[in-house]
Amino acid sequence: MKLQCEVEVINRMLPTFGLKNRGKGTRAVLSVGRQEGKRGAAYLMICTLKDKSGSRYKLENNIEQLFTRFVGEGKATLRLKEPALDICLSKAEICGLRNFISTVGLANKGTDIEFLTDLISSLLPSAKICPWLKHVTVASPVSIPSFKQLYS
């Protein structure tokens, strides 16, 4: 399962060392998948334009809390136990975010989600990160871009 949104990964240990971590979020593709050979072990993979190989985080019994108050606005936060990270999601499609959050919750509980996930190796090459479309100018009804043109 994939979700394309803006992601900010915040290390919760940095304030203890006197460092700041607040930065700008970056466009990314989040994928929930399982590793080859490990049946049922689900991982969260975050692929960005700079890090195309992605960062992997184990999901089973590793989510401390899911902050889902603003899912209706396309925002959510995943708090991981190990490593001590907050993964802040924003600018996501509401329906896709709800499905993604429910899949992550099932993976955290250890539920068998093989029907929802693919192998991580198959998710990696197809992770295509599109830049945000800033402005669309419509001069006539013929020039209205199709949905495929906006997101491909």
C-alpha positions as CSV (number, residue, x, y, z in Angstrom):
1,M,0.0,0.0,0.0
2,K,1.3,3.4,-1.0
3,L,0.6,7.0,0.1
4,Q,2.0,10.1,-1.5
5,C,2.2,13.1,0.8
6,E,4.5,15.6,2.5
7,V,6.5,14.0,5.3
8,E,8.6,15.4,8.1
9,V,10.6,12.9,10.3
10,I,11.4,14.4,13.7
11,N,13.9,12.7,16.0
12,R,12.5,12.9,19.6
13,M,16.0,12.4,21.1
14,L,17.5,15.6,19.7
15,P,16.1,18.0,22.3
16,T,17.9,16.0,25.1
17,F,21.2,16.9,23.4
18,G,20.2,20.6,22.9
19,L,19.7,20.3,19.2
20,K,16.7,21.5,17.1
21,N,15.1,19.4,14.4
22,R,12.2,21.4,13.1
23,G,12.6,21.6,9.4
24,K,10.5,21.7,6.4
25,G,8.6,18.6,5.2
26,T,9.5,17.0,2.0
27,R,7.4,15.2,-0.7
28,A,7.6,11.5,-0.2
29,V,6.0,8.1,-1.0
30,L,5.2,6.0,2.1
31,S,4.8,2.3,1.5
32,V,3.7,-0.5,3.8
33,G,5.2,-3.8,2.8
34,R,6.8,-7.0,4.1
35,Q,10.4,-8.1,3.7
36,E,11.2,-11.1,1.6
37,G,11.5,-14.3,3.6
38,K,9.9,-12.8,6.7
39,R,6.3,-13.8,6.6
40,G,4.0,-11.3,8.3
41,A,6.7,-8.8,9.4
42,A,5.5,-5.4,8.1
43,Y,7.7,-2.4,7.4
44,L,7.1,1.2,6.7
45,M,9.3,2.6,3.9
46,I,9.7,6.3,3.2
47,C,11.1,7.3,-0.2
48,T,12.0,10.9,-1.1
49,L,13.6,12.5,-4.1
50,K,16.9,12.7,-2.2
51,D,16.7,9.2,-0.6
52,K,15.2,7.1,-3.4
53,S,16.3,3.8,-1.8
54,G,14.2,4.8,1.2
55,S,14.3,4.4,5.0
56,R,12.7,1.4,6.6
57,Y,11.0,1.1,10.0
58,K,9.5,-2.0,11.5
59,L,5.8,-1.6,12.3
60,E,4.9,-4.7,14.5
61,N,4.6,-3.6,18.1
62,N,6.7,-0.5,17.3
63,I,4.0,2.3,17.2
64,E,3.7,4.2,20.4
65,Q,0.8,6.3,19.3
66,L,-1.1,7.4,16.2
67,F,-2.2,11.0,16.2
68,T,-5.3,11.1,13.9
69,R,-7.3,14.1,15.0
70,F,-6.7,15.9,11.8
71,V,-7.1,13.1,9.3
72,G,-10.0,15.0,7.8
73,E,-7.5,17.7,6.8
74,G,-5.0,15.2,5.4
75,K,-2.7,15.3,8.4
76,A,-1.5,12.5,10.8
77,T,1.5,11.6,12.9
78,L,3.0,8.2,13.6
79,R,5.1,8.0,16.8
80,L,7.6,5.1,16.7
81,K,9.1,3.5,19.8
82,E,12.4,2.4,18.2
83,P,13.9,4.5,16.7
84,A,12.4,7.4,18.7
85,L,10.8,9.2,15.8
86,D,7.7,11.2,15.0
87,I,6.7,10.8,11.3
88,C,4.4,13.8,10.5
89,L,2.3,13.4,7.4
90,S,0.5,16.3,5.7
91,K,-1.1,17.3,2.4
92,A,-2.3,13.7,1.9
93,E,-5.5,12.6,0.2
94,I,-8.0,12.1,3.0
95,C,-9.4,8.7,1.8
96,G,-5.9,7.3,1.1
97,L,-4.6,8.6,4.5
98,R,-7.5,6.9,6.3
99,N,-6.7,3.6,4.6
100,F,-3.0,4.0,5.2
101,I,-3.5,4.7,8.9
102,S,-5.8,1.7,9.3
103,T,-3.3,-0.6,7.6
104,V,-0.5,0.8,9.8
105,G,-2.6,0.1,12.9
106,L,-3.3,-3.5,11.8
107,A,0.4,-4.0,11.1
108,N,1.2,-2.7,14.6
109,K,-1.1,-5.2,16.2
110,G,0.5,-8.0,14.3
111,T,-2.5,-8.8,12.2
112,D,-1.8,-10.7,9.0
113,I,-2.0,-7.9,6.3
114,E,-0.5,-9.8,3.4
115,F,-3.5,-9.1,1.2
116,L,-2.8,-5.3,1.7
117,T,0.9,-5.3,1.3
118,D,3.5,-6.2,-1.3
119,L,7.2,-7.1,-0.9
120,I,9.3,-4.1,-0.2
121,S,11.6,-5.0,-3.1
122,S,8.7,-4.7,-5.5
123,L,7.6,-1.3,-4.0
124,L,11.0,0.3,-4.3
125,P,11.6,0.7,-8.1
126,S,8.0,1.8,-8.7
127,A,8.1,4.6,-6.0
128,K,7.6,7.6,-8.2
129,I,7.6,11.0,-6.4
130,C,5.9,13.8,-8.3
131,P,6.5,17.4,-7.5
132,W,3.5,19.5,-6.4
133,L,1.5,21.1,-9.1
134,K,1.5,24.8,-8.2
135,H,-0.8,26.5,-10.6
136,V,-3.3,25.4,-13.3
137,T,-4.4,28.0,-15.8
138,V,-7.6,27.3,-17.7
139,A,-8.1,29.4,-20.8
140,S,-10.9,27.3,-22.4
141,P,-12.7,24.1,-21.5
142,V,-10.4,22.2,-23.9
143,S,-7.3,23.2,-21.9
144,I,-8.5,21.6,-18.7
145,P,-5.8,19.0,-17.7
146,S,-7.0,15.5,-17.1
147,F,-6.4,13.8,-13.8
148,K,-3.6,11.7,-15.2
149,Q,-1.7,14.7,-16.4
150,L,-1.9,16.3,-13.0
151,Y,-0.4,13.4,-11.1
152,S,1.9,11.7,-13.6
